[in-house]
């Protein structure tokens, strides 16, 4: 349209655009550290030519998405000239951290105790997950989990894990190769003091979890001084193992696909997370758990979520631990089943996000017992552990029906507005009832 109106040829305009970009790059290129930039182009665009004009290099790409990770001298503005060359959008590749959470040490489990003893904890009884196994166990369903490293040798996880992928070891897209040390790159969930000082002796007060542990002769290890003991400052150490344990408990015959996107510091970048979402959809996952989030709506993650949904993947995400109704992504993306955290009294956890933007349903996320690295177990709190319970419920439903999974979960949910007068209509359809969803 523009070429005909101005009486100019497409070739002339492209040549002029390239000349302008060359001049622009000459003025903007500096000696500063490279900036990681994500760029999406049209299928016919020449990414190498565009990258060269911008004075950078291609680091990685999303297969079939025409989306690339570049290292550039600065973050370019999407000009009309770039649009003529086929550039559709540009955004900076940002870092995201795993949410901090509370862990009350490692549990001392008597020798000979069955590996799946924690399946019968109060939170699982509340949602009737064990009763649901008479109707569905998740057999034939793959649940992908984007997370930190998982303890493959944990006795409660052996036989539950299928082949996944370690994106941290894929240095082609590693954020470590770029200068992202600025605090401004860190996205939301690392605020100081978050969930700190919640591991006092009163942590299990007024919750039947303590009685459940006592009945089995299970206590806490006396020595909590080892470097591996998690106090919330480095969630990467056990986050992946804890989430996998919840999935294995609720959907014992589903296979868990571990996708390691967060490094040992609990950090990932948005490009890698999008890559992991697409990988899950392209490698047979029917359900995807995402126990992470950002307050920023990023295009690369949104498009990856849409791709997975188009591939008939059920996506579940944690609503967030900031105690706010502000949108958190990916939980707030359309069609994603966001999960808030509740306690054993069906009361919203003090830290849990809420609101129609974030929450589809709720699940226990306070004093949840799950698998801990080194073949151990721990008691933890956070929406990170309510989300995998919802994902596992989706796996149970998916194993007996191919459609209507979300409606089956929402239709069976227990309305808990009466127990949360300050959050009426802010906690989605209610707390999950696994038995009701599959019965």
Secondary structure, DSSP 8 states (H G I E B T S, - for coil): -HHHHHT--HHHHHHHHHHHHHHHHHHH--SS--EEEEEEE-TT--HHHHHHHHT-EEEEEETTTTEEEEEESS-----HHHHHTTEEEEEE--EEE----EEEEEEE--TT--TTGGGGSHHHHHHTHHHHTTT---TT-EEEEEES---TT-TTTTTTEEEEEESSS-GGG-GGGS---SGGGEESTT-TTTTTT--SGGGGTT-THHHHHHHTT-EE-S---STT---SS-GGGTHHHHHHHHHHHHSTTSEEEEEE-S-TTSEEEHHHHHHHHHHHHHTT-SEEEE---BSS--HHHHHHHHHHHHTT-EEEEE--SSS--S--BTTTSTT-EEEEEE-TTS-B-TT---STTT-SEEEE-SSEEEEETTTEEEEEESTHHHHHHHHHHHHHHHTT-SS-HHHHHHHH-B--GGG-GGGTT-STT-B--HHHHH-
